[in-house]
Structure formats: C-alpha cells, structure tokens
Amino acid sequence: MILHLATFRWKDDVTAADVAELTDALRDMAAGIPELRSYVCGESLRLRPGGADFGVAAIVADEDGLNAYLDSAAHAAVYERLLGRMIAERAAVQLPVESSAWL
Amino acid sequence: MILHLATFRWKDDVTAADVAELTDALRDMAAGIPELRSYVCGESLRLRPGGADFGVAAIVADEDGLNAYLDSAAHAAVYERLLGRMIAERAAVQLPVESSAWL
C-alpha cells in the first residue's frame, strides 16, 4: 500500500474559518472516494517547530488508487474552491507501507 | 494518539548513498525508541509532483512520547551525523489520530 503525505504552509491572509471549512470539505471528499483506505487531515497541533500549518495523510492500495484520489472531480472541486488559493507552500511524498497500515 | 509527519527536500549535493545510509540509520533509531508506536521513513516514491524527496511518519501516544522521540540522544545522533547536513527544506506537522492508527 502507499502512504501519501502532504504538508501545507498557508498564505498570510488565510483565516481560521478558511481552515475549518477546508478541513470539513476534505473529510467529506475523502468519505466519497472509495480508493482512500484511510485518510486524516487537519491543522497541525504545532507541538514542535515545523514550518507547516496543515497536513494530510492518505493510504491507498496502489498508484492507480492514488491517481484516482488526486485526479478525482471531488479533489479538484475542493482545490478550486478552497485549497488552491490558500497554499503558500506544499510538500508531498509517497511512502510504501504495509497492508495493515491504518490511520 | 499523534501522527508526526515530516517532509524533506535535500540539498543538491546529497547522494543516493547518503539517503540509503540515512534511511537505515533512522530505522535503527526508531527500533530503539519505545515511545514510537509506529514509524515509516524513506525516499519518496515520487508518484506525483510534490517537491519533497523524503518523508517520515511516526505515531506516538502523546506529546510526551513525541518529545521523547524527537529529543532523544538517538535522534540527535542521526541528525548530527547525517540528516542535519542534508536538509535544504523541512516541513513538519502533528495530527491527532485514533488509537487504532498503525503504519
């Protein structure tokens, strides 16, 4: 399976309300994408210095599942409506994980 | 529980051998830190554009566990010997996850 990790640093004008709305929208999106075996997202707890404001961790079965998720109309809709204009910086990686992986 | 996510972009002079050595060192480190419930790290599979080269995902019980991991002598040793000189950019976040979370 594949763990997709993404960290985001917001633009200065992003508000707490924007982040709350985005978090709900991403969770609703994830609930409707069957390829997502597991999905967590949210504002960082900021327990350590890290330079990022928000994170996403998603588990999919394989590359096709990853593309189905990231290329979905639902993901595009959240990006266009909210996420796209909020991002100052984004970093993403994919790591292989065991089939027992769950978030 | 807490999911700690970190993404790294390397400096231009970092080699594949550096990354392989770092990956082994981080995994050995993680095996010796009881507070780490779950730990995965590695070079990104680069399946999607993302701007980062390497990722870490670690699950700990709580903030004390997170600090025990990140402030451990073992983590400091890997940072000083390898990781510190490789980093061009790092982004890290912490997200709350269910107790069933496992990587």
Backbone of each chain as ProteinMPNN parsed JSONL, in Angstrom:
{"seq_chain_A": "MILHLATFRWKDDVTAADVAELTDALRDMAAGIPELRSYVCGESLRLRPGGADFGVAAIVADEDGLNAYLDSAAHAAVYERLLGRMIAERAAVQLPVESSAWL", "coords_chain_A": {"N_chain_A": [[0.841, -1.183, 0.0], [0.262, 2.38, -0.227], [1.4, 5.28, 1.362], [0.439, 8.519, 1.263], [1.718, 11.613, 1.896], [1.222, 14.975, 2.771], [2.235, 18.292, 3.342], [1.342, 21.598, 4.275], [1.898, 25.072, 3.99], [0.3, 28.006, 4.824], [-0.905, 30.936, 3.05], [-0.588, 34.38, 4.152], [-3.069, 35.556, 4.477], [-4.925, 33.662, 5.09], [-7.597, 32.456, 7.005], [-8.782, 31.242, 10.254], [-11.32, 30.324, 9.925], [-11.35, 29.717, 7.208], [-9.661, 27.496, 7.25], [-11.054, 25.716, 8.832], [-13.311, 25.31, 7.243], [-12.1, 24.172, 5.003], [-11.069, 21.819, 6.145], [-13.39, 20.384, 6.829], [-14.445, 20.111, 4.237], [-12.48, 18.565, 2.949], [-12.62, 16.227, 4.446], [-15.238, 15.408, 3.918], [-14.934, 15.01, 1.174], [-13.073, 12.903, 1.168], [-14.555, 10.852, 2.283], [-16.147, 10.121, 0.206], [-14.555, 8.872, -1.647], [-13.724, 5.883, -2.712], [-11.266, 4.685, -3.11], [-9.632, 5.581, -1.117], [-8.224, 4.201, 1.549], [-7.697, 4.982, 4.056], [-7.692, 8.079, 5.793], [-6.507, 11.094, 6.992], [-6.65, 14.472, 7.99], [-5.806, 17.865, 8.743], [-5.393, 20.851, 10.76], [-2.137, 21.521, 11.948], [-1.099, 20.345, 15.131], [0.927, 21.728, 16.121], [3.01, 21.064, 17.903], [5.673, 20.943, 17.796], [8.438, 22.786, 16.419], [7.959, 23.401, 12.987], [7.22, 24.601, 10.644], [5.048, 24.198, 8.987], [1.51, 24.389, 8.413], [-0.651, 22.706, 8.127], [-1.724, 19.353, 7.527], [-1.925, 16.35, 5.535], [-2.634, 12.925, 5.465], [-2.847, 10.058, 3.661], [-3.963, 6.822, 2.828], [-3.659, 4.506, 0.296], [-4.341, 1.759, -1.958], [-2.624, 1.368, -4.134], [-0.733, 2.796, -6.943], [-2.629, 3.41, -8.889], [-4.866, 3.822, -7.287], [-4.007, 6.042, -5.854], [-3.86, 7.952, -7.905], [-6.523, 7.979, -8.718], [-7.709, 9.134, -6.505], [-6.33, 11.667, -6.26], [-6.772, 12.759, -8.741], [-9.457, 12.999, -8.857], [-12.798, 14.313, -9.402], [-13.905, 15.329, -7.132], [-11.72, 16.005, -5.54], [-10.543, 17.923, -7.146], [-12.545, 19.844, -7.043], [-12.507, 20.717, -4.367], [-9.976, 21.751, -4.344], [-10.155, 23.834, -6.223], [-12.164, 25.439, -5.089], [-11.289, 26.05, -2.506], [-8.641, 25.095, -1.397], [-6.587, 25.682, -3.284], [-6.197, 28.505, -3.367], [-5.194, 29.011, -0.886], [-2.697, 28.058, -0.418], [0.642, 28.633, 0.377], [2.937, 27.187, 0.388], [3.69, 23.836, -0.476], [4.411, 20.467, 0.255], [4.958, 17.185, -0.73], [5.032, 13.647, -0.384], [5.325, 10.135, -1.196], [5.146, 7.067, 0.421], [5.965, 3.618, 0.737], [3.851, 1.369, 2.505], [2.844, -1.152, 4.914], [0.234, -3.625, 4.395], [-1.345, -3.594, 6.556], [-1.495, -1.081, 7.446], [-3.076, 1.765, 8.895], [-4.996, 4.645, 9.498]], "CA_chain_A": [[0.0, 0.0, 0.0], [1.0, 3.643, -0.346], [1.051, 6.398, 2.243], [0.658, 9.839, 0.651], [1.822, 12.642, 2.938], [1.365, 16.337, 2.235], [2.252, 19.364, 4.331], [0.987, 22.862, 3.639], [2.052, 26.333, 4.717], [-0.72, 28.889, 4.27], [-0.661, 32.364, 2.8], [-0.834, 35.168, 5.371], [-4.462, 36.01, 4.616], [-5.805, 32.528, 5.395], [-8.187, 32.604, 8.346], [-9.165, 30.0, 10.946], [-12.583, 29.886, 9.304], [-10.968, 29.058, 5.952], [-9.067, 26.186, 7.563], [-12.154, 24.859, 9.325], [-14.137, 24.961, 6.087], [-11.295, 23.242, 4.2], [-10.972, 20.53, 6.837], [-14.682, 19.701, 6.616], [-14.597, 19.783, 2.818], [-11.576, 17.45, 2.633], [-13.136, 14.999, 5.07], [-16.404, 14.99, 3.115], [-14.376, 14.492, -0.072], [-12.427, 11.596, 1.407], [-15.612, 9.867, 2.566], [-16.763, 9.716, -1.056], [-13.547, 8.304, -2.564], [-13.528, 4.511, -2.221], [-9.852, 4.267, -3.16], [-8.959, 6.007, 0.107], [-8.401, 3.2, 2.609], [-7.562, 5.693, 5.32], [-7.435, 9.491, 5.455], [-6.586, 12.08, 8.072], [-6.177, 15.794, 7.598], [-6.141, 18.858, 9.741], [-4.398, 21.842, 11.153], [-1.118, 20.926, 12.804], [-1.185, 20.588, 16.577], [2.041, 22.645, 16.361], [3.683, 20.644, 19.136], [7.105, 21.115, 17.59], [8.688, 23.698, 15.294], [7.871, 22.585, 11.781], [7.106, 25.431, 9.453], [3.85, 23.921, 8.185], [0.277, 24.69, 9.13], [-1.716, 21.729, 7.867], [-1.194, 18.106, 6.964], [-2.798, 15.29, 5.029], [-2.035, 11.589, 5.327], [-3.845, 9.229, 2.984], [-3.477, 5.488, 2.483], [-4.33, 3.899, -0.854], [-3.808, 0.414, -2.224], [-1.571, 1.385, -5.151], [-0.609, 4.037, -7.699], [-3.924, 3.71, -9.507], [-5.715, 4.377, -6.229], [-3.515, 7.389, -5.574], [-4.269, 8.833, -9.004], [-7.984, 8.109, -8.677], [-7.978, 10.101, -5.42], [-5.819, 13.019, -6.51], [-7.333, 13.27, -10.004], [-10.928, 12.932, -8.79], [-13.539, 15.578, -9.516], [-14.131, 15.833, -5.776], [-10.488, 16.652, -5.09], [-10.412, 19.14, -7.954], [-13.53, 20.822, -6.576], [-12.023, 21.319, -3.12], [-8.8, 22.549, -4.688], [-10.565, 25.075, -6.898], [-12.993, 26.284, -4.228], [-10.643, 26.449, -1.247], [-7.228, 24.797, -1.135], [-5.657, 26.303, -4.231], [-5.873, 29.908, -3.063], [-4.675, 29.104, 0.478], [-1.347, 27.474, -0.315], [1.887, 29.374, 0.13], [3.93, 26.161, 0.112], [3.194, 22.466, -0.327], [5.411, 19.421, 0.042], [4.264, 15.9, -0.69], [5.805, 12.445, -0.678], [4.605, 8.865, -1.085], [5.979, 6.027, 1.012], [5.333, 2.292, 0.798], [3.503, 0.902, 3.856], [2.281, -2.492, 4.991], [-1.213, -3.674, 4.133], [-2.036, -3.406, 7.841], [-1.441, 0.347, 7.794], [-4.419, 2.318, 9.1], [-4.929, 5.926, 10.24]], "C_chain_A": [[0.888, 1.249, 0.0], [0.443, 4.651, 0.651], [1.427, 7.684, 1.527], [0.628, 10.873, 1.776], [1.95, 14.005, 2.268], [1.337, 17.333, 3.392], [2.026, 20.677, 3.594], [1.333, 24.022, 4.569], [1.108, 27.328, 4.044], [-0.188, 30.273, 3.951], [-1.097, 33.151, 4.042], [-2.306, 35.5, 5.573], [-5.439, 34.878, 4.929], [-6.29, 32.634, 6.838], [-8.506, 31.236, 8.959], [-10.45, 29.433, 10.329], [-12.302, 29.182, 7.977], [-10.496, 27.634, 6.231], [-10.148, 25.217, 8.044], [-13.018, 24.394, 8.156], [-13.402, 23.943, 5.2], [-11.26, 21.854, 4.839], [-12.256, 19.726, 6.654], [-14.823, 19.24, 5.169], [-13.71, 18.596, 2.439], [-12.093, 16.141, 3.229], [-14.366, 14.489, 4.328], [-15.929, 14.376, 1.803], [-13.855, 13.076, 0.124], [-13.477, 10.504, 1.623], [-16.227, 9.339, 1.275], [-15.8, 9.116, -2.052], [-13.173, 6.91, -2.074], [-12.068, 4.063, -2.214], [-9.077, 4.666, -1.9], [-9.211, 5.017, 1.235], [-8.44, 3.895, 3.975], [-7.2, 7.133, 4.981], [-7.539, 10.323, 6.725], [-6.059, 13.399, 7.528], [-6.498, 16.758, 8.725], [-5.034, 19.851, 9.993], [-3.396, 21.196, 12.091], [-1.395, 21.275, 14.267], [-0.068, 21.529, 17.013], [2.756, 22.319, 17.681], [5.188, 20.837, 19.034], [7.316, 22.135, 16.469], [8.625, 22.893, 13.989], [7.644, 23.346, 10.504], [5.897, 25.14, 8.596], [2.618, 24.073, 9.063], [-0.723, 23.549, 9.107], [-1.093, 20.492, 7.261], [-2.284, 17.185, 6.492], [-1.998, 14.001, 5.011], [-3.124, 10.681, 4.764], [-3.217, 7.888, 2.634], [-4.338, 4.94, 1.346], [-3.64, 2.576, -1.168], [-2.589, 0.474, -3.141], [-1.584, 2.706, -5.921], [-1.916, 4.411, -8.397], [-4.878, 4.35, -8.494], [-5.312, 5.801, -5.894], [-3.973, 8.365, -6.648], [-5.783, 9.041, -9.013], [-8.394, 9.143, -7.621], [-7.566, 11.501, -5.841], [-6.356, 13.627, -7.808], [-8.861, 13.276, -9.998], [-11.556, 14.323, -8.926], [-13.73, 16.2, -8.127], [-12.899, 16.57, -5.256], [-10.275, 17.972, -5.834], [-11.352, 20.232, -7.445], [-13.06, 21.507, -5.294], [-10.828, 22.215, -3.421], [-9.219, 23.896, -5.266], [-11.304, 26.01, -5.944], [-12.218, 26.862, -3.039], [-9.118, 26.329, -1.295], [-6.274, 25.593, -2.022], [-5.241, 27.707, -3.845], [-5.237, 30.069, -1.673], [-3.181, 28.78, 0.569], [-0.239, 28.485, -0.603], [2.97, 28.374, -0.273], [3.34, 24.785, 0.389], [4.358, 21.506, -0.545], [4.686, 18.093, 0.177], [5.223, 14.771, -1.041], [4.872, 11.242, -0.622], [5.591, 7.818, -0.569], [5.248, 4.691, 0.946], [5.028, 1.935, 2.256], [2.886, -0.494, 3.776], [0.778, -2.478, 4.75], [-2.007, -3.46, 5.427], [-2.093, -1.926, 8.242], [-2.841, 0.936, 7.858], [-4.263, 3.615, 9.897], [-6.296, 6.347, 10.749]], "O_chain_A": [[2.1, 1.171, 0.201], [-0.765, 4.854, 0.777], [2.597, 7.912, 1.221], [-0.355, 10.99, 2.507], [2.703, 14.162, 1.308], [0.516, 17.223, 4.303], [2.452, 20.851, 2.453], [1.094, 23.961, 5.775], [1.124, 27.469, 2.821], [0.823, 30.72, 4.492], [-1.866, 32.66, 4.868], [-2.749, 35.703, 6.703], [-6.645, 35.107, 5.022], [-5.51, 32.869, 7.762], [-8.499, 30.215, 8.273], [-10.627, 28.219, 10.232], [-12.934, 28.175, 7.656], [-10.881, 26.691, 5.54], [-10.138, 24.038, 7.692], [-13.409, 23.228, 8.087], [-13.999, 22.983, 4.713], [-11.403, 20.842, 4.153], [-12.212, 18.531, 6.361], [-15.263, 18.121, 4.905], [-14.138, 17.717, 1.692], [-12.016, 15.086, 2.6], [-14.522, 13.284, 4.13], [-16.45, 13.35, 1.366], [-14.158, 12.172, -0.655], [-13.295, 9.367, 1.19], [-16.768, 8.233, 1.252], [-16.178, 8.868, -3.197], [-12.395, 6.769, -1.13], [-11.672, 3.193, -1.438], [-7.99, 4.145, -1.647], [-10.297, 4.998, 1.814], [-9.118, 3.456, 4.904], [-6.492, 7.389, 4.006], [-8.537, 10.261, 7.442], [-5.139, 13.43, 6.71], [-7.363, 16.49, 9.559], [-3.909, 19.714, 9.512], [-3.779, 20.399, 12.947], [-1.866, 22.367, 14.581], [-0.094, 22.065, 18.121], [3.062, 23.215, 18.467], [5.892, 20.888, 20.042], [6.422, 22.316, 15.642], [9.193, 21.804, 13.914], [7.844, 22.819, 9.41], [5.724, 25.78, 7.559], [2.672, 23.909, 10.281], [-1.563, 23.449, 10.002], [-0.073, 20.56, 6.574], [-3.416, 17.226, 6.975], [-0.839, 13.978, 4.597], [-4.203, 10.563, 5.346], [-2.069, 7.831, 2.193], [-5.566, 4.915, 1.424], [-2.527, 2.306, -0.717], [-1.631, -0.276, -2.953], [-2.346, 3.618, -5.597], [-2.264, 5.589, -8.485], [-5.6, 5.295, -8.812], [-6.164, 6.664, -5.677], [-4.419, 9.471, -6.343], [-6.265, 10.141, -9.283], [-9.318, 9.927, -7.835], [-8.375, 12.427, -5.783], [-6.393, 14.848, -7.963], [-9.485, 13.533, -11.028], [-10.944, 15.345, -8.614], [-13.718, 17.421, -7.968], [-13.01, 17.616, -4.617], [-9.887, 18.985, -5.251], [-10.99, 21.408, -7.423], [-13.193, 22.722, -5.145], [-10.677, 23.29, -2.839], [-8.72, 24.948, -4.866], [-11.102, 27.224, -5.977], [-12.449, 27.996, -2.62], [-8.401, 27.328, -1.241], [-5.266, 26.115, -1.546], [-4.072, 28.07, -3.975], [-4.789, 31.163, -1.327], [-2.5, 29.179, 1.513], [-0.19, 29.101, -1.668], [3.802, 28.648, -1.138], [2.596, 24.589, 1.35], [5.189, 21.715, -1.428], [3.89, 17.904, 1.096], [6.107, 14.924, -1.883], [3.773, 11.317, -0.072], [6.714, 7.702, -1.058], [4.026, 4.649, 1.088], [5.852, 2.172, 3.139], [2.465, -0.948, 2.712], [0.13, -1.44, 4.886], [-3.204, -3.177, 5.385], [-2.679, -1.578, 9.267], [-3.686, 0.66, 7.006], [-3.492, 3.674, 10.854], [-6.422, 7.391, 11.388]]}, "seq_chain_B": "MILHLATFRWKDDVTAADVAELTDALRDMAAGIPELRSYVCGESLRLRPGGADFGVAAIVADEDGLNAYLDSAAHAAVYERLLGRMIAERAAVQLPVESSAWL", "coords_chain_B": {"N_chain_B": [[-3.909, 9.493, 20.018], [-0.867, 10.595, 18.33], [0.048, 11.64, 15.132], [3.02, 12.249, 13.635], [4.272, 14.029, 11.019], [6.752, 14.479, 8.58], [8.351, 16.182, 5.945], [11.015, 16.281, 3.61], [13.243, 18.212, 1.647], [16.126, 17.709, -0.181], [19.521, 19.0, -0.123], [21.491, 19.935, -3.033], [23.804, 18.417, -3.215], [23.398, 15.977, -2.052], [23.618, 12.477, -2.023], [22.5, 9.321, -3.469], [23.535, 7.292, -1.951], [23.91, 8.593, 0.489], [21.237, 8.926, 1.225], [20.36, 6.315, 1.441], [21.956, 5.44, 3.544], [21.037, 7.156, 5.554], [18.349, 6.336, 5.729], [18.551, 3.709, 6.709], [19.796, 4.319, 9.165], [17.831, 5.871, 10.452], [15.78, 4.009, 10.703], [16.979, 2.103, 12.347], [17.331, 3.73, 14.577], [14.649, 4.253, 15.236], [13.752, 1.755, 15.985], [14.825, 1.505, 18.448], [13.477, 3.233, 20.108], [11.122, 3.275, 22.404], [8.819, 4.814, 22.645], [7.875, 5.196, 20.143], [5.214, 4.149, 18.483], [4.73, 3.421, 15.948], [6.431, 3.634, 12.851], [7.521, 4.982, 9.866], [9.749, 5.612, 7.21], [11.46, 7.126, 4.443], [12.761, 7.441, 1.054], [10.853, 9.361, -1.194], [8.404, 7.825, -3.271], [7.857, 9.263, -5.421], [5.53, 9.513, -7.04], [3.815, 11.447, -7.67], [3.816, 14.957, -8.487], [5.59, 16.815, -6.061], [7.617, 18.068, -4.748], [9.164, 17.277, -2.599], [11.691, 15.13, -1.206], [11.924, 13.089, 0.614], [10.346, 11.353, 3.317], [8.883, 11.168, 6.603], [6.871, 9.361, 8.822], [5.476, 9.126, 11.912], [4.076, 7.531, 14.723], [2.96, 8.303, 17.885], [2.063, 8.035, 21.385], [1.357, 10.366, 22.755], [2.04, 13.889, 23.538], [4.255, 13.851, 25.235], [5.473, 11.491, 24.433], [6.115, 12.158, 21.827], [8.015, 14.18, 22.246], [9.946, 12.721, 23.656], [10.842, 11.052, 21.65], [11.754, 12.903, 19.597], [13.558, 14.42, 21.009], [15.438, 12.64, 21.764], [18.621, 11.038, 22.415], [19.376, 9.353, 20.441], [18.024, 10.283, 18.183], [19.163, 12.791, 17.966], [21.767, 12.031, 17.399], [21.583, 10.875, 14.838], [20.744, 13.09, 13.462], [22.919, 14.839, 13.767], [25.005, 13.375, 12.583], [24.121, 12.759, 9.994], [21.453, 13.667, 8.907], [21.161, 16.474, 9.416], [22.977, 17.896, 7.749], [21.982, 17.39, 5.277], [19.596, 18.567, 4.713], [17.697, 20.757, 2.78], [15.218, 21.836, 2.907], [12.591, 21.571, 5.274], [9.493, 20.369, 6.409], [7.071, 20.047, 8.891], [4.356, 18.512, 10.614], [1.887, 17.841, 13.156], [-0.706, 15.588, 13.724], [-3.818, 14.657, 15.198], [-4.647, 11.249, 15.755], [-6.573, 8.173, 15.648], [-6.573, 5.626, 18.255], [-6.208, 3.262, 17.047], [-4.552, 3.625, 14.972], [-1.967, 2.751, 12.711], [1.134, 2.161, 11.171]], "CA_chain_B": [[-2.52, 9.362, 19.61], [-0.381, 11.694, 17.495], [0.809, 11.311, 13.918], [4.009, 13.281, 13.286], [4.638, 13.923, 9.599], [7.801, 15.42, 8.171], [8.82, 16.043, 4.57], [12.34, 16.882, 3.471], [13.867, 18.396, 0.342], [17.563, 17.636, 0.057], [20.476, 19.866, -0.822], [21.849, 19.367, -4.337], [24.955, 17.5, -3.17], [23.039, 14.727, -1.366], [23.683, 11.347, -2.957], [21.645, 8.159, -3.177], [24.184, 6.562, -0.855], [23.569, 9.326, 1.719], [19.839, 8.67, 1.551], [20.277, 4.91, 1.879], [22.557, 5.375, 4.883], [20.102, 7.834, 6.46], [17.153, 5.501, 5.905], [18.923, 2.635, 7.644], [20.073, 4.893, 10.49], [16.559, 6.274, 11.064], [15.031, 2.799, 11.075], [17.648, 1.551, 13.541], [16.976, 4.643, 15.663], [13.232, 4.086, 15.604], [13.611, 0.446, 16.654], [15.29, 1.63, 19.827], [12.721, 4.266, 20.844], [9.858, 2.604, 22.755], [7.663, 5.703, 22.516], [7.409, 5.163, 18.755], [4.281, 3.035, 18.287], [4.766, 3.068, 14.535], [7.387, 4.559, 12.228], [7.951, 4.683, 8.495], [10.526, 6.7, 6.605], [12.086, 6.692, 3.214], [12.737, 8.308, -0.104], [9.542, 9.368, -1.815], [8.204, 7.045, -4.495], [7.748, 10.301, -6.461], [4.436, 9.133, -7.934], [3.103, 12.669, -8.03], [4.658, 16.134, -8.214], [5.415, 17.112, -4.646], [8.648, 18.99, -4.274], [9.956, 16.766, -1.475], [12.468, 13.938, -1.56], [11.957, 12.079, 1.685], [9.268, 11.554, 4.287], [8.82, 10.416, 7.854], [5.578, 9.356, 9.52], [5.692, 8.466, 13.199], [2.911, 7.564, 15.612], [3.283, 8.24, 19.314], [0.839, 8.057, 22.193], [1.02, 11.708, 23.219], [3.092, 14.891, 23.368], [5.468, 13.389, 25.926], [6.087, 10.492, 23.555], [6.697, 12.878, 20.691], [9.234, 14.853, 22.714], [10.94, 11.687, 23.994], [11.388, 10.618, 20.344], [12.492, 13.943, 18.88], [14.655, 14.937, 21.85], [16.282, 11.508, 22.192], [20.031, 11.064, 22.005], [19.481, 8.604, 19.178], [17.589, 11.174, 17.098], [20.203, 13.82, 17.849], [22.962, 11.442, 16.772], [21.335, 10.747, 13.395], [20.675, 14.455, 12.93], [24.265, 15.412, 13.693], [25.88, 12.603, 11.691], [23.634, 12.662, 8.613], [20.279, 14.428, 8.462], [21.309, 17.931, 9.507], [23.705, 18.488, 6.602], [21.324, 17.022, 4.013], [18.314, 19.257, 4.56], [17.527, 22.08, 2.171], [13.935, 22.314, 3.413], [11.856, 20.592, 6.082], [8.173, 20.801, 6.879], [6.559, 19.021, 9.802], [3.093, 18.775, 11.294], [1.379, 16.766, 14.011], [-2.156, 15.45, 13.619], [-4.399, 13.657, 16.092], [-5.165, 10.045, 15.101], [-7.21, 7.197, 16.534], [-5.634, 4.705, 18.908], [-6.017, 2.098, 16.166], [-3.651, 4.008, 13.881], [-0.78, 1.88, 12.631], [1.807, 2.253, 9.859]], "C_chain_B": [[-2.161, 10.473, 18.626], [0.394, 11.121, 16.321], [1.72, 12.49, 13.616], [4.45, 13.031, 11.848], [5.742, 14.925, 9.295], [8.192, 15.132, 6.724], [10.133, 16.809, 4.451], [12.682, 17.053, 1.991], [15.362, 18.477, 0.589], [18.334, 18.729, -0.648], [20.953, 19.149, -2.087], [22.948, 18.309, -4.248], [24.644, 16.171, -2.463], [22.98, 13.595, -2.392], [22.717, 10.24, -2.556], [22.229, 7.356, -2.017], [23.907, 7.248, 0.489], [22.162, 8.951, 2.173], [19.669, 7.234, 2.057], [20.831, 4.774, 3.298], [21.622, 6.019, 5.917], [18.889, 6.952, 6.76], [17.433, 4.363, 6.891], [19.114, 3.181, 9.065], [18.774, 5.288, 11.195], [15.761, 5.055, 11.505], [15.648, 2.133, 12.297], [17.297, 2.401, 14.765], [15.569, 4.353, 16.154], [13.019, 2.773, 16.365], [13.997, 0.531, 18.116], [14.551, 2.66, 20.644], [11.336, 3.708, 21.167], [8.632, 3.5, 22.567], [7.101, 5.704, 21.092], [6.517, 3.936, 18.551], [4.419, 2.5, 16.856], [5.667, 4.097, 13.86], [7.668, 4.098, 10.806], [8.734, 5.89, 8.0], [11.081, 6.195, 5.291], [12.026, 7.732, 2.127], [11.36, 8.248, -0.738], [9.524, 8.481, -3.049], [8.04, 7.972, -5.694], [6.669, 9.948, -7.494], [3.653, 10.352, -8.404], [4.045, 13.854, -7.822], [4.505, 16.513, -6.733], [6.488, 17.969, -4.036], [9.447, 18.485, -3.095], [10.576, 15.429, -1.863], [12.269, 12.784, -0.598], [10.84, 12.384, 2.672], [9.418, 10.675, 5.506], [7.392, 10.497, 8.367], [5.77, 8.536, 10.785], [4.432, 8.61, 14.047], [3.385, 7.373, 17.05], [1.99, 8.392, 20.11], [0.395, 9.481, 22.492], [2.203, 12.657, 23.048], [4.38, 14.487, 24.074], [6.222, 12.372, 25.066], [6.761, 11.141, 22.366], [8.015, 13.529, 21.096], [10.334, 13.846, 23.063], [11.625, 11.208, 22.714], [12.285, 11.696, 19.743], [13.649, 14.526, 19.686], [15.604, 13.825, 22.302], [17.722, 11.672, 21.687], [20.189, 10.383, 20.643], [19.083, 9.489, 17.998], [18.646, 12.256, 16.867], [21.43, 13.274, 17.127], [22.77, 11.311, 15.262], [21.311, 12.133, 12.75], [22.083, 15.015, 12.728], [25.113, 14.697, 12.649], [25.442, 12.712, 10.227], [22.606, 13.749, 8.257], [20.522, 15.939, 8.406], [21.948, 18.551, 8.274], [23.012, 18.215, 5.28], [20.134, 17.924, 3.689], [18.431, 20.618, 3.878], [16.249, 22.704, 2.729], [13.231, 21.192, 4.169], [10.504, 21.188, 6.441], [7.63, 19.687, 7.746], [5.242, 19.48, 10.42], [2.789, 17.598, 12.219], [-0.146, 16.773, 13.902], [-2.651, 14.43, 14.639], [-4.894, 12.462, 15.274], [-5.773, 9.107, 16.144], [-6.181, 6.259, 17.161], [-5.373, 3.478, 18.039], [-5.03, 2.388, 15.036], [-2.385, 3.173, 13.914], [-0.173, 2.055, 11.242], [2.809, 1.134, 9.656]], "O_chain_B": [[-3.033, 11.199, 18.148], [1.259, 10.258, 16.472], [1.248, 13.6, 13.369], [4.939, 11.952, 11.512], [5.67, 16.083, 9.706], [8.345, 13.975, 6.331], [10.336, 17.837, 5.097], [12.443, 16.156, 1.182], [15.817, 19.219, 1.46], [17.873, 19.309, -1.631], [20.84, 17.929, -2.206], [23.026, 17.414, -5.089], [25.534, 15.336, -2.297], [22.389, 13.725, -3.463], [22.187, 10.23, -1.445], [21.489, 6.808, -1.2], [23.697, 6.58, 1.501], [21.925, 8.692, 3.353], [18.913, 6.986, 2.997], [20.255, 4.086, 4.141], [21.441, 5.491, 7.015], [18.461, 6.841, 7.909], [16.637, 4.098, 7.792], [18.653, 2.583, 10.038], [18.629, 5.068, 12.397], [15.136, 5.07, 12.565], [14.934, 1.655, 13.178], [17.005, 1.877, 15.84], [15.336, 4.224, 17.356], [12.199, 2.704, 17.28], [13.549, -0.276, 18.932], [14.951, 2.945, 21.773], [10.468, 3.673, 20.296], [7.528, 3.0, 22.352], [5.98, 6.16, 20.864], [7.014, 2.814, 18.457], [4.249, 1.309, 16.594], [5.678, 5.27, 14.232], [8.016, 2.939, 10.583], [8.421, 7.034, 8.329], [11.163, 4.99, 5.055], [11.349, 8.754, 2.243], [10.761, 7.175, -0.807], [10.51, 8.398, -3.781], [8.079, 7.528, -6.842], [6.897, 10.079, -8.697], [2.927, 10.301, -9.397], [4.99, 13.748, -7.04], [3.388, 16.525, -6.217], [6.317, 18.53, -2.954], [10.336, 19.191, -2.619], [10.068, 14.704, -2.719], [12.433, 11.624, -0.973], [10.441, 13.536, 2.838], [9.998, 9.59, 5.453], [6.776, 11.562, 8.352], [6.182, 7.378, 10.725], [3.807, 9.67, 14.084], [4.101, 6.427, 17.378], [0.963, 8.819, 19.582], [-0.8, 9.777, 22.486], [3.234, 12.286, 22.489], [5.474, 14.747, 23.572], [7.45, 12.395, 24.986], [7.841, 10.727, 21.946], [9.009, 13.439, 20.375], [11.511, 14.09, 22.797], [12.836, 10.986, 22.695], [13.443, 11.434, 19.418], [14.603, 15.061, 19.12], [16.479, 14.058, 23.137], [17.988, 12.341, 20.689], [21.012, 10.778, 19.817], [19.719, 9.454, 16.945], [18.976, 12.59, 15.729], [22.056, 13.979, 16.335], [23.685, 11.602, 14.491], [21.797, 12.32, 11.634], [22.404, 15.58, 11.682], [25.858, 15.34, 11.91], [26.28, 12.753, 9.327], [22.858, 14.62, 7.424], [20.125, 16.598, 7.445], [21.516, 19.604, 7.807], [23.418, 18.76, 4.253], [19.719, 18.03, 2.535], [19.158, 21.503, 4.33], [16.182, 23.905, 2.988], [13.266, 20.029, 3.767], [10.398, 22.378, 6.74], [7.717, 18.513, 7.384], [5.041, 20.66, 10.707], [3.354, 16.513, 12.082], [-0.786, 17.821, 13.978], [-1.967, 13.443, 14.911], [-5.496, 12.644, 14.215], [-5.525, 9.23, 17.343], [-5.064, 6.118, 16.662], [-4.417, 2.739, 18.277], [-4.711, 1.505, 14.24], [-1.806, 2.918, 14.971], [-0.898, 2.091, 10.248], [3.456, 1.067, 8.61]]}, "name": "protein", "num_of_chains": 2, "seq": "MILHLATFRWKDDVTAADVAELTDALRDMAAGIPELRSYVCGESLRLRPGGADFGVAAIVADEDGLNAYLDSAAHAAVYERLLGRMIAERAAVQLPVESSAWLMILHLATFRWKDDVTAADVAELTDALRDMAAGIPELRSYVCGESLRLRPGGADFGVAAIVADEDGLNAYLDSAAHAAVYERLLGRMIAERAAVQLPVESSAWL"}
